[in-house]
Amino acid sequence: MTQALLVINSGSSSVKFAAYDVAGPGSALARIANGRIEGIGGQARLRVWGQGGEPLEDRRIRVSADPVLGPEEAFEELFDWLDRHAAGRTLGAVGHRVVHGGERFAQPARVTPAILAQLDAFTPLAPLHQPHNLSAIRAIAGLLPDLPQVACFDTEFHATQPWVARACALPRPITEAGVKRYGFHGLSYEYIASVLPDYLGAVADGKVVVAHLGNGASLCAMQDRRSMASTMGFTALDGLMMGTRCGSLDPGVVLHLMGAMGMSLQAVEKLLYEQSGLLGVSGISGDMRTVEASEAPEARQAIDLYVYRVNQQLGSLAASLGGLEALVFTAGIGENSASLRRRVCEGAAWLGVALDEEANEAQASGARCISTAGSRVAVWVIPTNEELMIAQHTQAVLQGQGAHDWRSGGA
């Protein structure tokens, strides 16, 4: 009987999911549906799209006297939908995006109670994500305790970075206790690395910077399609300015906020994670689409600062590589904002970037080159696919192969 794999990316109020068809051992994975449950903790809605992007479901759920939907109820709804549309498939496993794997997890792992307890310890390092990632695992375990679940980590791709790229200039006992730069968005970077040869040819193994620009944002420097440096560090706060996160900040600012301004630890955490970035600077929104559509001078300043930070840290990563041969834009903003890409490329002209304006502005989907024929740096837009990486890792773990090796088999 054909099996299906379910991929889960769980947030505070929504769950993104994708279902993949598994014909047999070693078979290729084919996505059969994807969707999301929105409004968890409130009035929820289930949306599902088919293989070709056609809508399959769009409805309110739990319409009753008590419409509030919790995580376990959300997965009950999802499993019910899957059962009714399984077409003879059985659910073989669930793969999860887990943001932080710390030093202990450099590969995907089948979840056990002991592993779940270890992952709990990393919650302070990723407070916006880790609790919700683990809540999904627990909710599914409560509903289907015998269903295998696999955790795939956003930090694991960056384990190849050299010591100097991961170290903080702190006393060694603190470093040895795990205070170091981990890097995030690894599942996205891993997917991009797996498909780079399809588009860049021999340049794929050269000096490449990938810009994952979404609500969360970071840059990754790659050599031989392995992570050599990243703008994110010990937590997902570091590096670029983001939707609601501040990015790089003088640590003295935190001391000032807590000392001179009397802010509590919890207030500072909320400020840095949820009230800063595009939202904090613009005072309008943390969504780049909304900020770009605004004529307010504060919105213009927010975008100016965002672009400045991207270019500043692009230069830093190019220096860490000793040059730059390709720049790749991915994720929500990177894939969809032509104006943002144009401004970043204009600021990177000194690195040899020459943008093809017509190609950049074209309303196209899929991977595409947006640099001129004479550009010393190839510039591409490549859509990311974290869900496929999670599905491949999950399949490999269940088949006893360890982590999926994208370098030997492609995506």
VOVOTI-893253 format. One record per residue (C-alpha): x, y negated, z; residue number from 1. Coordinates in Angstrom, 1 decimal. Layout:
BEGIN
SITE       x       y       z  resi
SITE       X       Y       Z   NUM
...
This chain:
BEGIN
SITE       x       y       z  resi
SITE     0.0     0.0     0.0     1
SITE     1.2    -3.5    -0.9     2
SITE     2.4    -5.6     2.1     3
SITE     2.2    -9.3     2.6     4
SITE     4.6   -11.5     4.6     5
SITE     3.3   -14.6     6.3     6
SITE     5.5   -17.7     6.8     7
SITE     4.7   -20.2     9.6     8
SITE     5.9   -23.7    10.1     9
SITE     4.2   -24.9    13.3    10
SITE     3.9   -28.5    14.4    11
SITE     2.2   -30.4    17.2    12
SITE    -1.2   -30.7    15.5    13
SITE    -0.9   -28.7    12.3    14
SITE     0.4   -25.3    11.0    15
SITE     1.8   -24.9     7.5    16
SITE     1.7   -21.4     6.2    17
SITE     2.5   -19.4     3.0    18
SITE     1.7   -15.8     2.2    19
SITE     4.0   -13.7     0.0    20
SITE     3.4   -10.4    -1.8    21
SITE     5.9    -7.6    -1.2    22
SITE     5.6    -4.8    -3.7    23
SITE     8.2    -2.6    -2.1    24
SITE    11.8    -2.4    -0.7    25
SITE    14.1    -4.8    -2.5    26
SITE    11.2    -6.2    -4.6    27
SITE    11.0    -9.9    -5.4    28
SITE     8.7   -12.0    -3.3    29
SITE     5.8   -13.8    -5.0    30
SITE     3.8   -16.5    -3.2    31
SITE     0.1   -15.7    -3.3    32
SITE    -1.2   -18.6    -1.2    33
SITE    -0.2   -21.5     0.9    34
SITE    -2.0   -23.9     3.1    35
SITE    -2.3   -25.6     6.4    36
SITE    -4.5   -25.9     9.5    37
SITE    -4.8   -29.5    10.5    38
SITE    -6.2   -31.1    13.7    39
SITE    -5.1   -28.4    16.2    40
SITE    -6.1   -29.6    19.6    41
SITE    -9.1   -31.5    18.1    42
SITE   -11.4   -31.0    15.2    43
SITE    -9.6   -28.7    12.9    44
SITE    -9.7   -28.1     9.1    45
SITE    -8.4   -25.2     7.1    46
SITE    -7.0   -25.9     3.6    47
SITE    -5.7   -23.1     1.3    48
SITE    -4.2   -23.2    -2.2    49
SITE    -3.6   -20.3    -4.6    50
SITE    -0.5   -19.2    -6.5    51
SITE    -1.1   -21.9    -9.2    52
SITE    -2.0   -24.6    -6.8    53
SITE    -5.8   -24.2    -7.2    54
SITE    -7.9   -24.9    -4.1    55
SITE    -9.2   -21.7    -2.4    56
SITE   -10.5   -23.1     0.8    57
SITE   -11.2   -26.5     2.3    58
SITE   -13.5   -26.5     5.3    59
SITE   -13.9   -27.6     8.9    60
SITE   -13.5   -24.8    11.4    61
SITE   -14.9   -24.3    14.8    62
SITE   -17.9   -26.5    14.2    63
SITE   -19.7   -26.0    17.5    64
SITE   -20.6   -27.7    20.7    65
SITE   -16.9   -27.4    21.6    66
SITE   -15.0   -28.1    18.3    67
SITE   -11.5   -28.3    20.0    68
SITE    -9.2   -25.7    18.4    69
SITE    -6.2   -24.4    20.3    70
SITE    -3.1   -22.6    18.8    71
SITE    -4.4   -19.1    19.4    72
SITE    -7.8   -20.0    17.9    73
SITE    -6.1   -21.5    14.9    74
SITE    -4.3   -18.3    14.2    75
SITE    -7.5   -16.3    14.7    76
SITE    -9.0   -18.4    11.9    77
SITE    -6.0   -17.9     9.7    78
SITE    -5.8   -14.1    10.2    79
SITE    -9.6   -13.9     9.5    80
SITE    -9.1   -15.7     6.2    81
SITE    -6.2   -13.5     5.3    82
SITE    -8.2   -10.3     6.1    83
SITE   -11.0   -11.5     3.9    84
SITE    -8.7   -12.3     1.0    85
SITE    -6.1    -9.5     1.4    86
SITE    -7.0    -7.7    -1.8    87
SITE    -5.7    -4.4    -0.3    88
SITE    -2.6    -5.8     1.2    89
SITE    -1.6    -5.3     4.8    90
SITE     0.3    -7.9     6.8    91
SITE     3.8    -6.6     7.4    92
SITE     5.4    -9.4     9.4    93
SITE     5.4   -13.1    10.2    94
SITE     8.5   -15.3     9.7    95
SITE     8.8   -18.6    11.6    96
SITE    10.8   -21.7    11.2    97
SITE    12.5   -22.4    14.5    98
SITE    14.4   -25.6    14.6    99
SITE    17.1   -24.9    17.1   100
SITE    19.0   -21.6    17.5   101
SITE    21.9   -23.1    19.6   102
SITE    25.2   -21.2    19.5   103
SITE    23.6   -17.8    20.1   104
SITE    21.7   -17.5    16.8   105
SITE    23.7   -17.8    13.6   106
SITE    21.4   -15.4    11.8   107
SITE    17.6   -14.8    11.7   108
SITE    16.4   -12.5    14.5   109
SITE    13.4   -10.3    15.2   110
SITE    11.7   -11.9    18.2   111
SITE    11.7   -10.1    21.5   112
SITE    10.6   -11.5    24.9   113
SITE    14.3   -11.9    25.8   114
SITE    15.0   -13.8    22.6   115
SITE    12.0   -16.0    23.2   116
SITE    13.2   -16.9    26.6   117
SITE    16.6   -17.9    25.2   118
SITE    15.0   -20.1    22.6   119
SITE    13.0   -21.8    25.3   120
SITE    16.3   -23.1    26.7   121
SITE    16.9   -25.1    23.5   122
SITE    13.6   -27.1    23.9   123
SITE    15.3   -30.2    25.4   124
SITE    17.4   -30.4    22.2   125
SITE    14.5   -30.4    19.9   126
SITE    11.4   -31.6    21.9   127
SITE     9.4   -32.6    18.9   128
SITE     9.7   -29.1    17.2   129
SITE    10.9   -26.3    19.4   130
SITE     7.8   -26.1    21.8   131
SITE     5.4   -25.8    18.9   132
SITE     7.6   -23.3    17.0   133
SITE     7.6   -21.1    20.0   134
SITE     3.9   -21.7    20.8   135
SITE     3.0   -20.2    17.4   136
SITE     5.1   -17.1    18.1   137
SITE     3.4   -16.6    21.5   138
SITE    -0.1   -17.2    20.1   139
SITE     0.4   -14.6    17.4   140
SITE     2.0   -12.1    19.8   141
SITE    -1.2   -12.5    22.0   142
SITE    -3.4   -11.7    19.0   143
SITE    -1.3    -9.0    17.3   144
SITE     1.3    -7.7    19.8   145
SITE     2.6    -5.0    17.4   146
SITE     3.1    -7.3    14.4   147
SITE     6.9    -8.0    13.8   148
SITE     7.9   -11.6    14.0   149
SITE    11.2   -13.1    12.8   150
SITE    12.7   -16.4    13.9   151
SITE    14.7   -18.3    11.2   152
SITE    16.8   -21.2    12.4   153
SITE    17.3   -24.6    11.0   154
SITE    20.7   -24.8    12.6   155
SITE    22.2   -21.6    11.2   156
SITE    23.3   -22.9     7.8   157
SITE    25.6   -25.4     9.4   158
SITE    27.6   -22.7    11.3   159
SITE    30.2   -22.9     8.5   160
SITE    31.2   -26.4     9.4   161
SITE    34.9   -26.8    10.6   162
SITE    35.5   -27.6    14.2   163
SITE    36.2   -31.3    13.6   164
SITE    32.8   -31.7    12.0   165
SITE    31.0   -30.1    15.0   166
SITE    33.0   -31.4    17.9   167
SITE    32.0   -34.4    20.2   168
SITE    34.9   -36.4    21.7   169
SITE    33.9   -35.3    25.2   170
SITE    35.8   -33.3    27.9   171
SITE    36.3   -29.7    26.8   172
SITE    34.1   -28.1    29.6   173
SITE    31.1   -30.1    28.2   174
SITE    31.9   -29.0    24.7   175
SITE    32.3   -25.4    25.8   176
SITE    28.9   -25.6    27.5   177
SITE    27.3   -26.1    24.1   178
SITE    27.3   -29.9    23.6   179
SITE    28.4   -30.2    20.0   180
SITE    27.0   -31.1    16.6   181
SITE    24.6   -28.4    15.3   182
SITE    22.9   -30.0    12.2   183
SITE    19.3   -29.3    11.1   184
SITE    17.2   -28.9     8.0   185
SITE    19.3   -25.8     7.4   186
SITE    16.6   -23.8     5.7   187
SITE    16.0   -26.5     3.2   188
SITE    19.8   -26.9     2.5   189
SITE    20.1   -23.1     2.2   190
SITE    17.5   -23.0    -0.5   191
SITE    19.1   -25.9    -2.4   192
SITE    22.5   -24.2    -2.1   193
SITE    21.0   -21.0    -3.5   194
SITE    19.7   -22.7    -6.7   195
SITE    22.4   -25.2    -7.4   196
SITE    24.2   -23.0   -10.0   197
SITE    21.0   -22.9   -12.0   198
SITE    21.2   -26.7   -12.5   199
SITE    24.7   -27.9   -11.9   200
SITE    26.7   -25.0   -13.3   201
SITE    30.3   -25.0   -12.1   202
SITE    29.8   -28.3   -10.2   203
SITE    27.5   -26.4    -7.8   204
SITE    30.6   -25.1    -6.0   205
SITE    32.2   -28.6    -5.9   206
SITE    31.7   -31.6    -3.7   207
SITE    28.0   -32.0    -3.3   208
SITE    25.8   -34.1    -0.9   209
SITE    22.2   -33.1    -0.5   210
SITE    19.8   -35.7     0.8   211
SITE    16.8   -34.1     2.6   212
SITE    14.6   -37.2     2.9   213
SITE    11.3   -36.7     4.5   214
SITE     9.6   -37.7     7.8   215
SITE    12.8   -36.1     9.3   216
SITE    15.8   -37.0     7.2   217
SITE    19.5   -36.0     7.0   218
SITE    22.3   -35.6     4.6   219
SITE    24.5   -32.5     4.2   220
SITE    28.0   -32.3     2.6   221
SITE    28.6   -29.0     0.8   222
SITE    31.7   -27.4    -0.6   223
SITE    31.4   -24.0    -2.2   224
SITE    27.7   -24.3    -1.4   225
SITE    28.4   -24.2     2.3   226
SITE    27.8   -26.8     4.9   227
SITE    30.9   -28.9     5.7   228
SITE    29.3   -31.8     7.6   229
SITE    25.8   -33.2     8.4   230
SITE    24.4   -36.5     9.6   231
SITE    22.4   -34.7    12.3   232
SITE    24.2   -33.6    15.3   233
SITE    23.4   -32.3    18.8   234
SITE    19.8   -33.1    18.3   235
SITE    17.5   -34.0    15.4   236
SITE    17.7   -37.7    16.5   237
SITE    21.1   -38.3    15.0   238
SITE    22.1   -39.7    11.7   239
SITE    19.7   -41.4     9.3   240
SITE    16.8   -43.6    10.2   241
SITE    13.6   -41.5     9.9   242
SITE     9.8   -41.8    10.1   243
SITE     9.6   -42.3    13.8   244
SITE    13.2   -41.4    14.9   245
SITE    15.9   -44.0    15.3   246
SITE    18.9   -42.1    13.9   247
SITE    22.4   -43.0    15.0   248
SITE    22.5   -45.2    18.0   249
SITE    25.2   -46.5    20.3   250
SITE    24.8   -44.4    23.5   251
SITE    25.3   -47.6    25.4   252
SITE    21.8   -48.6    24.3   253
SITE    20.3   -45.6    26.1   254
SITE    22.3   -46.6    29.3   255
SITE    21.0   -50.1    28.9   256
SITE    17.4   -49.0    28.5   257
SITE    17.5   -46.8    31.6   258
SITE    19.6   -49.2    33.7   259
SITE    18.9   -52.8    32.9   260
SITE    15.4   -52.3    31.5   261
SITE    14.4   -49.6    34.0   262
SITE    12.9   -47.2    31.5   263
SITE    12.5   -43.6    32.6   264
SITE    14.0   -40.6    30.8   265
SITE    10.6   -39.7    29.5   266
SITE     9.9   -43.2    28.2   267
SITE    13.3   -43.4    26.5   268
SITE    12.7   -40.0    24.9   269
SITE     9.3   -41.1    23.6   270
SITE    10.8   -44.3    22.3   271
SITE    13.6   -42.7    20.4   272
SITE    11.7   -39.7    18.9   273
SITE     8.2   -41.2    18.4   274
SITE     8.2   -45.0    18.3   275
SITE    11.4   -45.9    16.3   276
SITE    12.5   -45.5    12.7   277
SITE    10.3   -46.8     9.9   278
SITE     7.4   -47.1    12.4   279
SITE     9.4   -49.1    14.9   280
SITE    11.0   -51.5    12.5   281
SITE     8.0   -52.1    10.3   282
SITE     5.4   -52.0    13.0   283
SITE     3.1   -50.5    10.4   284
SITE     3.7   -46.8     9.8   285
SITE     6.2   -44.0     9.9   286
SITE     5.1   -42.9     6.5   287
SITE     7.3   -44.2     3.7   288
SITE     4.3   -44.3     1.2   289
SITE     2.5   -46.7     3.5   290
SITE     5.5   -48.8     4.2   291
SITE     6.4   -49.0     0.5   292
SITE     2.8   -50.1    -0.3   293
SITE     2.9   -53.0     2.2   294
SITE     3.9   -56.6     1.3   295
SITE     4.8   -57.4     4.9   296
SITE     8.3   -58.7     5.4   297
SITE     8.8   -56.2     8.2   298
SITE     8.0   -53.4     5.8   299
SITE    10.7   -54.7     3.4   300
SITE    13.2   -54.9     6.2   301
SITE    12.4   -51.3     7.3   302
SITE    13.1   -50.1     3.8   303
SITE    16.3   -52.2     3.5   304
SITE    17.6   -50.7     6.7   305
SITE    16.6   -47.1     5.6   306
SITE    18.5   -47.5     2.4   307
SITE    21.5   -49.1     4.1   308
SITE    21.7   -46.2     6.5   309
SITE    21.5   -43.6     3.7   310
SITE    24.2   -45.3     1.7   311
SITE    26.4   -45.8     4.8   312
SITE    26.3   -42.2     5.7   313
SITE    26.5   -41.0     2.1   314
SITE    29.9   -42.8     1.9   315
SITE    30.9   -41.1     5.2   316
SITE    30.1   -37.6     3.9   317
SITE    31.8   -38.3     0.5   318
SITE    34.9   -39.2     2.5   319
SITE    34.7   -36.0     4.5   320
SITE    34.7   -34.1     1.2   321
SITE    37.4   -36.1    -0.4   322
SITE    35.1   -37.2    -3.2   323
SITE    31.7   -36.6    -4.7   324
SITE    30.7   -34.6    -7.8   325
SITE    26.9   -34.3    -7.3   326
SITE    24.1   -35.9    -5.3   327
SITE    20.8   -34.1    -4.8   328
SITE    17.5   -35.6    -3.6   329
SITE    15.0   -33.3    -2.0   330
SITE    12.0   -33.2     0.5   331
SITE     9.0   -35.5     0.5   332
SITE    10.6   -38.9     0.1   333
SITE    13.6   -37.7    -1.9   334
SITE    11.4   -35.8    -4.4   335
SITE     8.6   -38.5    -4.8   336
SITE     9.9   -42.0    -4.2   337
SITE    11.6   -43.2    -7.4   338
SITE    12.2   -46.7    -5.9   339
SITE    14.0   -45.2    -2.9   340
SITE    16.2   -43.0    -5.2   341
SITE    17.0   -46.0    -7.4   342
SITE    18.1   -48.2    -4.5   343
SITE    20.3   -45.4    -3.0   344
SITE    21.9   -44.8    -6.4   345
SITE    22.5   -48.5    -6.9   346
SITE    24.3   -48.6    -3.6   347
SITE    26.3   -45.6    -4.5   348
SITE    27.6   -47.0    -7.8   349
SITE    31.1   -47.3    -6.3   350
SITE    31.2   -43.5    -6.0   351
SITE    30.6   -43.2    -9.7   352
SITE    26.8   -42.8    -9.6   353
SITE    25.0   -44.1   -12.7   354
SITE    21.2   -43.7   -12.7   355
SITE    19.1   -43.0   -15.8   356
SITE    16.2   -45.4   -15.0   357
SITE    13.8   -43.7   -17.4   358
SITE    14.5   -40.2   -16.0   359
SITE    14.2   -41.4   -12.5   360
SITE    10.8   -43.1   -13.1   361
SITE     9.3   -40.3   -15.1   362
SITE     6.3   -38.7   -13.5   363
SITE     7.6   -35.1   -13.5   364
SITE     7.6   -32.2   -11.2   365
SITE    10.3   -29.6   -10.7   366
SITE    14.1   -30.0   -10.9   367
SITE    15.5   -32.7   -13.1   368
SITE    18.6   -34.7   -13.7   369
SITE    18.3   -38.4   -13.2   370
SITE    21.8   -39.6   -13.9   371
SITE    23.2   -40.8   -17.2   372
SITE    25.3   -38.7   -19.5   373
SITE    28.3   -40.8   -18.5   374
SITE    27.8   -40.7   -14.8   375
SITE    30.9   -39.4   -12.9   376
SITE    28.4   -38.0   -10.3   377
SITE    25.6   -35.8   -11.4   378
SITE    22.3   -36.8    -9.7   379
SITE    19.4   -34.4    -9.4   380
SITE    16.0   -34.1    -7.9   381
SITE    15.4   -30.5    -6.8   382
SITE    12.3   -29.6    -4.8   383
SITE    13.0   -27.6    -1.7   384
SITE    11.4   -24.3    -0.7   385
SITE    12.0   -23.6     3.0   386
SITE     9.1   -21.1     3.0   387
SITE    10.8   -18.8     0.4   388
SITE    14.0   -18.8     2.4   389
SITE    12.1   -17.8     5.6   390
SITE    10.2   -15.1     3.7   391
SITE    13.5   -13.7     2.2   392
SITE    15.2   -13.7     5.6   393
SITE    12.1   -12.0     7.2   394
SITE    12.1    -9.3     4.5   395
SITE    15.8    -8.6     5.0   396
SITE    15.6    -8.4     8.8   397
SITE    12.7    -5.9     8.6   398
SITE    14.6    -3.8     6.1   399
SITE    17.6    -3.7     8.5   400
SITE    19.8    -5.7     6.2   401
SITE    20.5    -8.6     8.6   402
SITE    20.3   -12.1     7.1   403
SITE    19.3   -12.5     3.5   404
SITE    22.5   -13.3     1.5   405
SITE    21.5   -16.0    -1.0   406
SITE    25.0   -16.2    -2.4   407
SITE    24.9   -12.6    -3.7   408
SITE    21.3   -12.5    -4.9   409
SITE    20.1   -16.0    -5.6   410
SITE    16.8   -17.4    -4.3   411
